[in-house]
């Protein structure tokens, strides 16, 4: 039955090409949309991930890192009195108004964190050094934001104004993007406090490093007596931030709807192709049934066809998604094609093809042997 199914596919090249194109386009759209969804997730919590820590001190009522609120050093001092706490590192994260070289204004995010071995902030530095940010009013910018900031390709040493203060670019990063598409300006704690007009000991968050991760529950319970702050595991803080931007903001729904719509269109094309091929070969299938072919063997006619279409079309769709990924990354849209993303996209393609084959399977299994005698 495999040979008959494949030969029938190859017999009508026009329908075969149309069906493969439909699967490829639907699959590529699914991969890209799922990759965009995952990319937005990662971008929304990328600072939390790279600052690290076992726990984060977050002001009560804050459910996303971008809604930062100034805290006093009180919670940090209290945590450091607990023998289970190795360190509580201050994190500064705040929006600022900038003035570009042309005089136009926009917003950006100033980020700084107390250093920890193995947790360098910023990361992915491609030009300059993170150590250079310790100099007065030195910041880093990301390569993808250079045009937006009206800076040259060789941006080191370039200047512009942040809240009326002239800053100097001392480092350039690669691929560090905020979910809100506001540029990230990483700098030292001293510079960040100066740019945001903070006091010497003020911060927005504290990343807590535990001496023994097993005592996290005890520290969280102990800090519940502080009504103005809450202590969250880092993974939970990341999930909360991701859920706010990707789910509650509606972006996730838009991406999911587009992916499902593409799969529906691809499924309709594949379904029509399979149904047309099945109808054209009903007499042959009826003959096989009259000769004793079992229902499973008859179903194999459709299943082999949908397997071939899914495998070839899916592979072509993945190749197209890789090409689109490069284009979208240049446009500052993150598309993450990880193993998890690829597996989910492949599963979606398989489901699309199987659903598309249902009508043809019903026709094959209900074919009457009397058709042979007509």
NUTI-791127 format. One record per residue (C-alpha): residue number from 0; x, y, z. Coordinates in Angstrom, 2 decimals. Example, Ala and Ser with C-alpha at 12.3 -4.5 7.8 and 13.67 -1.06 7.14 Angstrom:
2
+-----+---------+---------+---------+
:  nr :       x :       y :       z :
+-----+---------+---------+---------+
:   0 :   12.30 :   -4.50 :    7.80 :
:   1 :   13.67 :   -1.06 :    7.14 :
+-----+---------+---------+---------+
// end
This chain:
374
+-----+---------+---------+---------+
:  nr :       x :       y :       z :
+-----+---------+---------+---------+
:   0 :    0.00 :    0.00 :    0.00 :
:   1 :    2.92 :    2.36 :    0.62 :
:   2 :    4.05 :    2.09 :   -2.99 :
:   3 :    0.54 :    2.65 :   -4.36 :
:   4 :    0.02 :    5.68 :   -2.11 :
:   5 :    3.30 :    7.34 :   -3.09 :
:   6 :    2.84 :    6.62 :   -6.79 :
:   7 :   -0.62 :    8.19 :   -6.69 :
:   8 :    0.91 :   11.28 :   -5.11 :
:   9 :    3.54 :   11.54 :   -7.82 :
:  10 :    0.97 :   10.95 :  -10.59 :
:  11 :   -0.56 :   14.44 :  -10.25 :
:  12 :    2.44 :   16.74 :   -9.80 :
:  13 :    0.34 :   19.90 :   -9.69 :
:  14 :   -1.69 :   18.78 :   -6.71 :
:  15 :    1.44 :   17.46 :   -5.03 :
:  16 :    3.26 :   20.80 :   -5.35 :
:  17 :    0.21 :   22.74 :   -4.13 :
:  18 :   -0.18 :   20.48 :   -1.11 :
:  19 :    3.53 :   20.60 :   -0.22 :
:  20 :    3.50 :   24.38 :   -0.52 :
:  21 :    0.51 :   24.60 :    1.80 :
:  22 :    2.17 :   22.40 :    4.41 :
:  23 :    5.47 :   24.29 :    4.10 :
:  24 :    3.89 :   27.72 :    4.52 :
:  25 :    1.69 :   26.61 :    7.41 :
:  26 :    4.62 :   24.92 :    9.13 :
:  27 :    6.92 :   27.92 :    8.64 :
:  28 :    4.28 :   30.22 :   10.09 :
:  29 :    3.80 :   27.90 :   13.07 :
:  30 :    7.55 :   27.71 :   13.74 :
:  31 :    7.99 :   31.49 :   13.45 :
:  32 :    4.97 :   32.33 :   15.62 :
:  33 :    5.96 :   29.84 :   18.32 :
:  34 :    9.55 :   31.13 :   18.10 :
:  35 :    8.36 :   34.74 :   18.44 :
:  36 :    6.26 :   33.80 :   21.45 :
:  37 :    9.25 :   32.15 :   23.12 :
:  38 :   11.53 :   35.03 :   22.13 :
:  39 :    9.20 :   37.58 :   23.72 :
:  40 :    9.05 :   35.42 :   26.85 :
:  41 :   12.83 :   35.31 :   27.16 :
:  42 :   13.23 :   39.04 :   26.46 :
:  43 :   10.68 :   40.03 :   29.10 :
:  44 :   12.64 :   38.29 :   31.89 :
:  45 :   16.18 :   38.38 :   30.52 :
:  46 :   17.48 :   40.78 :   33.21 :
:  47 :   16.11 :   38.59 :   36.01 :
:  48 :   17.71 :   35.51 :   34.46 :
:  49 :   21.16 :   37.05 :   34.09 :
:  50 :   21.25 :   38.87 :   37.43 :
:  51 :   20.35 :   35.52 :   38.97 :
:  52 :   20.05 :   34.80 :   42.65 :
:  53 :   17.95 :   32.26 :   44.52 :
:  54 :   15.27 :   34.75 :   45.57 :
:  55 :   14.19 :   38.29 :   44.71 :
:  56 :   12.85 :   40.96 :   47.07 :
:  57 :    9.94 :   42.60 :   45.26 :
:  58 :    7.72 :   45.47 :   46.50 :
:  59 :    4.20 :   44.28 :   47.37 :
:  60 :    1.80 :   44.70 :   44.45 :
:  61 :    4.49 :   44.61 :   41.74 :
:  62 :    3.97 :   41.74 :   39.28 :
:  63 :    6.38 :   42.70 :   36.50 :
:  64 :    9.97 :   43.92 :   36.69 :
:  65 :    9.23 :   46.94 :   34.49 :
:  66 :    6.88 :   48.42 :   37.13 :
:  67 :    9.84 :   49.11 :   39.41 :
:  68 :    9.46 :   50.91 :   42.71 :
:  69 :   12.17 :   52.47 :   44.89 :
:  70 :   13.00 :   50.55 :   48.07 :
:  71 :   15.06 :   51.51 :   51.09 :
:  72 :   17.96 :   49.31 :   52.26 :
:  73 :   15.82 :   48.04 :   55.16 :
:  74 :   14.84 :   44.68 :   53.59 :
:  75 :   18.45 :   44.04 :   52.57 :
:  76 :   19.78 :   44.71 :   56.06 :
:  77 :   17.13 :   42.45 :   57.55 :
:  78 :   17.94 :   39.61 :   55.14 :
:  79 :   21.68 :   39.86 :   55.81 :
:  80 :   20.96 :   39.19 :   59.48 :
:  81 :   19.73 :   35.70 :   58.55 :
:  82 :   22.58 :   33.12 :   58.57 :
:  83 :   21.03 :   31.40 :   55.55 :
:  84 :   21.49 :   34.52 :   53.39 :
:  85 :   24.93 :   34.86 :   51.79 :
:  86 :   24.24 :   38.17 :   50.05 :
:  87 :   21.43 :   40.49 :   48.97 :
:  88 :   22.51 :   42.34 :   45.86 :
:  89 :   20.85 :   45.62 :   44.93 :
:  90 :   19.26 :   45.84 :   41.47 :
:  91 :   18.40 :   49.16 :   39.82 :
:  92 :   15.90 :   49.14 :   36.97 :
:  93 :   14.18 :   52.32 :   35.83 :
:  94 :   12.90 :   54.27 :   32.84 :
:  95 :   14.58 :   57.50 :   31.77 :
:  96 :   13.95 :   60.12 :   29.13 :
:  97 :   16.79 :   60.49 :   26.64 :
:  98 :   17.62 :   63.14 :   24.08 :
:  99 :   19.16 :   61.84 :   20.87 :
: 100 :   21.84 :   63.73 :   18.90 :
: 101 :   19.13 :   65.14 :   16.60 :
: 102 :   17.27 :   66.59 :   19.59 :
: 103 :   14.32 :   64.17 :   19.53 :
: 104 :   13.34 :   62.45 :   22.75 :
: 105 :   12.39 :   58.88 :   23.68 :
: 106 :   12.60 :   56.52 :   26.65 :
: 107 :   15.12 :   53.88 :   27.71 :
: 108 :   15.81 :   51.55 :   30.65 :
: 109 :   18.76 :   52.07 :   32.98 :
: 110 :   19.89 :   48.78 :   34.56 :
: 111 :   22.57 :   48.05 :   37.15 :
: 112 :   23.22 :   45.29 :   39.68 :
: 113 :   25.72 :   44.65 :   42.43 :
: 114 :   28.35 :   42.30 :   40.98 :
: 115 :   28.49 :   38.58 :   41.69 :
: 116 :   31.11 :   36.16 :   40.44 :
: 117 :   29.83 :   34.40 :   37.31 :
: 118 :   26.95 :   36.88 :   36.89 :
: 119 :   28.40 :   39.70 :   34.83 :
: 120 :   25.98 :   42.47 :   33.90 :
: 121 :   25.87 :   43.36 :   31.08 :
: 122 :   26.56 :   40.14 :   29.21 :
: 123 :   27.19 :   39.54 :   25.49 :
: 124 :   29.58 :   42.50 :   25.22 :
: 125 :   31.01 :   42.68 :   21.68 :
: 126 :   32.83 :   46.01 :   21.87 :
: 127 :   34.37 :   47.78 :   24.82 :
: 128 :   34.35 :   46.22 :   28.31 :
: 129 :   31.95 :   45.91 :   31.22 :
: 130 :   34.70 :   47.30 :   33.46 :
: 131 :   34.61 :   50.56 :   31.49 :
: 132 :   31.11 :   51.21 :   32.81 :
: 133 :   32.58 :   52.02 :   36.23 :
: 134 :   33.82 :   55.36 :   34.86 :
: 135 :   31.55 :   58.37 :   35.46 :
: 136 :   28.39 :   58.44 :   33.31 :
: 137 :   29.45 :   55.50 :   31.13 :
: 138 :   26.75 :   53.22 :   29.73 :
: 139 :   26.37 :   50.28 :   27.36 :
: 140 :   24.01 :   50.16 :   24.38 :
: 141 :   22.91 :   47.22 :   22.24 :
: 142 :   23.95 :   46.96 :   18.61 :
: 143 :   20.32 :   46.56 :   17.49 :
: 144 :   19.46 :   49.93 :   19.08 :
: 145 :   22.19 :   52.00 :   17.42 :
: 146 :   19.94 :   53.27 :   14.61 :
: 147 :   17.13 :   54.05 :   17.05 :
: 148 :   19.56 :   56.04 :   19.19 :
: 149 :   21.04 :   57.76 :   16.12 :
: 150 :   24.50 :   56.44 :   16.93 :
: 151 :   27.19 :   55.36 :   14.43 :
: 152 :   28.11 :   51.72 :   13.83 :
: 153 :   31.31 :   52.32 :   15.80 :
: 154 :   29.48 :   53.66 :   18.82 :
: 155 :   32.25 :   53.62 :   21.45 :
: 156 :   32.86 :   57.16 :   22.68 :
: 157 :   29.57 :   58.50 :   21.26 :
: 158 :   27.57 :   60.78 :   23.54 :
: 159 :   23.95 :   61.82 :   24.09 :
: 160 :   21.82 :   63.07 :   26.97 :
: 161 :   19.98 :   61.06 :   29.62 :
: 162 :   17.80 :   63.22 :   31.86 :
: 163 :   19.93 :   66.25 :   31.05 :
: 164 :   23.23 :   64.48 :   31.77 :
: 165 :   25.65 :   63.72 :   28.94 :
: 166 :   26.57 :   60.02 :   28.92 :
: 167 :   29.31 :   58.24 :   27.01 :
: 168 :   29.00 :   54.83 :   25.33 :
: 169 :   31.67 :   52.58 :   26.88 :
: 170 :   30.40 :   49.16 :   25.74 :
: 171 :   28.23 :   47.64 :   23.01 :
: 172 :   26.23 :   44.45 :   23.54 :
: 173 :   24.65 :   42.04 :   21.06 :
: 174 :   21.03 :   40.86 :   21.28 :
: 175 :   19.96 :   42.27 :   24.67 :
: 176 :   16.47 :   43.53 :   23.93 :
: 177 :   13.64 :   44.60 :   26.22 :
: 178 :   10.13 :   43.28 :   25.60 :
: 179 :    8.90 :   46.87 :   25.39 :
: 180 :   11.62 :   47.58 :   22.76 :
: 181 :   13.03 :   50.38 :   24.93 :
: 182 :   16.86 :   50.36 :   24.73 :
: 183 :   18.72 :   48.93 :   27.72 :
: 184 :   21.47 :   51.14 :   29.21 :
: 185 :   23.61 :   49.00 :   31.53 :
: 186 :   25.94 :   50.87 :   33.84 :
: 187 :   27.49 :   50.83 :   37.30 :
: 188 :   25.44 :   51.20 :   40.48 :
: 189 :   26.88 :   54.67 :   41.09 :
: 190 :   26.03 :   55.86 :   37.59 :
: 191 :   22.56 :   54.32 :   37.71 :
: 192 :   21.71 :   56.08 :   40.97 :
: 193 :   22.97 :   59.34 :   39.54 :
: 194 :   20.93 :   58.99 :   36.33 :
: 195 :   17.77 :   58.05 :   38.25 :
: 196 :   18.31 :   60.50 :   41.14 :
: 197 :   18.39 :   57.75 :   43.75 :
: 198 :   19.90 :   57.87 :   47.20 :
: 199 :   23.19 :   56.13 :   47.93 :
: 200 :   21.54 :   53.00 :   49.39 :
: 201 :   18.28 :   52.93 :   47.40 :
: 202 :   17.38 :   50.26 :   44.86 :
: 203 :   14.35 :   48.83 :   43.07 :
: 204 :   14.94 :   45.15 :   43.88 :
: 205 :   17.32 :   42.87 :   45.75 :
: 206 :   18.61 :   39.56 :   44.35 :
: 207 :   19.20 :   37.20 :   47.27 :
: 208 :   21.96 :   34.57 :   47.22 :
: 209 :   21.41 :   31.82 :   49.78 :
: 210 :   24.15 :   29.94 :   51.60 :
: 211 :   22.01 :   26.80 :   51.24 :
: 212 :   19.16 :   26.76 :   48.67 :
: 213 :   17.28 :   24.22 :   50.82 :
: 214 :   16.43 :   26.92 :   53.37 :
: 215 :   14.61 :   29.12 :   50.81 :
: 216 :   11.22 :   28.25 :   52.28 :
: 217 :   12.27 :   29.30 :   55.78 :
: 218 :   13.61 :   32.65 :   54.56 :
: 219 :   10.42 :   33.34 :   52.55 :
: 220 :    8.23 :   32.53 :   55.57 :
: 221 :   10.42 :   34.68 :   57.82 :
: 222 :   10.11 :   37.71 :   55.49 :
: 223 :    6.30 :   37.51 :   55.36 :
: 224 :    6.19 :   39.70 :   58.44 :
: 225 :    7.33 :   42.58 :   56.22 :
: 226 :    4.07 :   43.84 :   54.62 :
: 227 :    5.72 :   46.18 :   52.11 :
: 228 :    7.80 :   43.54 :   50.33 :
: 229 :    7.56 :   39.90 :   49.33 :
: 230 :   10.23 :   37.32 :   48.66 :
: 231 :    9.87 :   35.29 :   45.45 :
: 232 :   11.93 :   32.43 :   44.02 :
: 233 :   13.77 :   33.70 :   40.94 :
: 234 :   12.00 :   31.21 :   38.67 :
: 235 :    8.60 :   32.40 :   39.91 :
: 236 :    9.55 :   36.05 :   39.43 :
: 237 :   10.56 :   35.26 :   35.84 :
: 238 :    7.30 :   33.41 :   35.20 :
: 239 :    5.26 :   36.26 :   36.69 :
: 240 :    6.98 :   38.84 :   34.49 :
: 241 :    6.62 :   36.65 :   31.37 :
: 242 :    2.94 :   36.02 :   32.10 :
: 243 :    2.29 :   39.76 :   32.47 :
: 244 :    3.75 :   40.73 :   29.12 :
: 245 :    3.04 :   37.68 :   26.96 :
: 246 :   -0.31 :   36.54 :   28.35 :
: 247 :   -2.03 :   39.48 :   30.00 :
: 248 :   -0.90 :   42.05 :   27.44 :
: 249 :   -2.60 :   40.09 :   24.64 :
: 250 :    0.57 :   39.56 :   22.61 :
: 251 :    0.51 :   35.81 :   23.24 :
: 252 :   -3.10 :   35.55 :   22.03 :
: 253 :   -2.28 :   37.37 :   18.81 :
: 254 :    0.70 :   35.12 :   18.09 :
: 255 :   -1.27 :   31.98 :   18.94 :
: 256 :   -4.21 :   33.05 :   16.74 :
: 257 :   -1.94 :   33.71 :   13.77 :
: 258 :   -0.23 :   30.33 :   14.16 :
: 259 :   -3.54 :   28.47 :   14.44 :
: 260 :   -4.94 :   30.35 :   11.44 :
: 261 :   -1.92 :   29.33 :    9.36 :
: 262 :   -2.33 :   25.70 :   10.40 :
: 263 :   -6.02 :   25.79 :    9.47 :
: 264 :   -5.24 :   27.13 :    6.00 :
: 265 :   -2.53 :   24.51 :    5.51 :
: 266 :   -4.85 :   21.80 :    6.79 :
: 267 :   -7.58 :   22.80 :    4.33 :
: 268 :   -5.11 :   22.63 :    1.41 :
: 269 :   -3.79 :   19.22 :    2.48 :
: 270 :   -7.30 :   17.92 :    3.15 :
: 271 :   -8.54 :   18.97 :   -0.26 :
: 272 :   -5.56 :   17.36 :   -1.97 :
: 273 :   -5.95 :   14.07 :   -0.11 :
: 274 :   -9.70 :   13.96 :   -0.68 :
: 275 :   -9.29 :   14.64 :   -4.40 :
: 276 :   -6.66 :   11.90 :   -4.77 :
: 277 :   -8.77 :    9.45 :   -2.77 :
: 278 :  -11.88 :   10.09 :   -4.92 :
: 279 :   -9.84 :    9.55 :   -8.08 :
: 280 :   -8.70 :    6.11 :   -6.85 :
: 281 :  -11.94 :    4.83 :   -5.33 :
: 282 :  -12.33 :    2.10 :   -7.97 :
: 283 :   -8.80 :    0.80 :   -7.30 :
: 284 :   -9.42 :    0.92 :   -3.55 :
: 285 :  -12.76 :   -0.90 :   -3.98 :
: 286 :  -10.97 :   -3.56 :   -6.01 :
: 287 :   -8.39 :   -4.03 :   -3.26 :
: 288 :  -11.19 :   -4.34 :   -0.71 :
: 289 :  -12.96 :   -6.94 :   -2.87 :
: 290 :   -9.70 :   -8.89 :   -3.04 :
: 291 :   -9.56 :   -9.02 :    0.75 :
: 292 :   -7.67 :   -5.88 :    1.77 :
: 293 :   -8.24 :   -5.11 :    5.45 :
: 294 :   -9.49 :   -1.69 :    6.68 :
: 295 :   -6.05 :   -0.94 :    8.14 :
: 296 :   -4.41 :   -1.56 :    4.75 :
: 297 :   -6.91 :    0.71 :    3.02 :
: 298 :   -6.35 :    3.41 :    5.62 :
: 299 :   -2.63 :    3.08 :    4.92 :
: 300 :   -3.28 :    4.55 :    1.46 :
: 301 :   -4.23 :    7.89 :    3.06 :
: 302 :   -1.83 :    7.69 :    6.00 :
: 303 :    1.22 :    7.08 :    3.81 :
: 304 :    0.25 :   10.04 :    1.65 :
: 305 :   -0.21 :   12.37 :    4.62 :
: 306 :    3.07 :   11.14 :    6.13 :
: 307 :    4.98 :   11.99 :    2.95 :
: 308 :    3.31 :   15.39 :    2.67 :
: 309 :    3.92 :   16.16 :    6.33 :
: 310 :    7.58 :   15.06 :    6.29 :
: 311 :    8.61 :   16.84 :    3.08 :
: 312 :    6.42 :   19.91 :    3.61 :
: 313 :    7.42 :   20.16 :    7.27 :
: 314 :   11.14 :   20.01 :    6.43 :
: 315 :   10.68 :   22.71 :    3.80 :
: 316 :    8.71 :   24.80 :    6.28 :
: 317 :   11.46 :   24.52 :    8.89 :
: 318 :   14.06 :   25.62 :    6.32 :
: 319 :   11.85 :   28.60 :    5.44 :
: 320 :   11.46 :   29.42 :    9.15 :
: 321 :   15.26 :   29.48 :    9.56 :
: 322 :   15.52 :   31.96 :    6.69 :
: 323 :   12.75 :   34.12 :    8.17 :
: 324 :   14.47 :   34.00 :   11.56 :
: 325 :   17.55 :   35.73 :   10.14 :
: 326 :   15.40 :   38.43 :    8.53 :
: 327 :   13.32 :   39.05 :   11.65 :
: 328 :   16.36 :   39.20 :   13.95 :
: 329 :   17.74 :   42.01 :   11.81 :
: 330 :   14.40 :   43.77 :   12.33 :
: 331 :   14.86 :   43.38 :   16.12 :
: 332 :   12.18 :   40.69 :   16.43 :
: 333 :   13.46 :   37.72 :   18.47 :
: 334 :   12.63 :   34.29 :   17.03 :
: 335 :   13.85 :   31.43 :   19.24 :
: 336 :   14.00 :   28.13 :   17.34 :
: 337 :   15.09 :   25.93 :   20.22 :
: 338 :   14.60 :   22.17 :   20.43 :
: 339 :   11.43 :   22.79 :   22.42 :
: 340 :   10.13 :   25.20 :   19.78 :
: 341 :   10.96 :   22.82 :   16.93 :
: 342 :    9.30 :   19.89 :   18.74 :
: 343 :    6.14 :   21.93 :   19.33 :
: 344 :    6.07 :   23.12 :   15.71 :
: 345 :    6.58 :   19.56 :   14.44 :
: 346 :    3.76 :   18.32 :   16.68 :
: 347 :    1.48 :   21.07 :   15.36 :
: 348 :    2.32 :   20.08 :   11.76 :
: 349 :    1.62 :   16.42 :   12.49 :
: 350 :   -1.70 :   17.29 :   14.11 :
: 351 :   -2.64 :   19.47 :   11.12 :
: 352 :   -1.92 :   16.68 :    8.66 :
: 353 :   -3.78 :   14.05 :   10.68 :
: 354 :   -6.86 :   16.24 :   11.02 :
: 355 :   -6.71 :   16.98 :    7.29 :
: 356 :   -6.77 :   13.24 :    6.53 :
: 357 :   -9.96 :   12.46 :    8.50 :
: 358 :  -12.37 :   13.05 :    5.59 :
: 359 :  -10.30 :   10.95 :    3.21 :
: 360 :  -10.02 :    8.15 :    5.77 :
: 361 :  -13.80 :    8.02 :    6.14 :
: 362 :  -14.22 :    7.78 :    2.38 :
: 363 :  -11.66 :    4.99 :    2.11 :
: 364 :  -13.07 :    2.94 :    4.97 :
: 365 :  -16.65 :    3.24 :    3.62 :
: 366 :  -15.83 :    2.39 :    0.00 :
: 367 :  -18.15 :   -0.25 :   -1.43 :
: 368 :  -16.86 :   -3.27 :   -3.33 :
: 369 :  -19.88 :   -2.89 :   -5.64 :
: 370 :  -18.06 :    0.01 :   -7.32 :
: 371 :  -15.91 :   -2.55 :   -9.08 :
: 372 :  -18.95 :   -3.98 :  -10.88 :
: 373 :  -20.39 :   -0.68 :  -12.04 :
+-----+---------+---------+---------+
// end
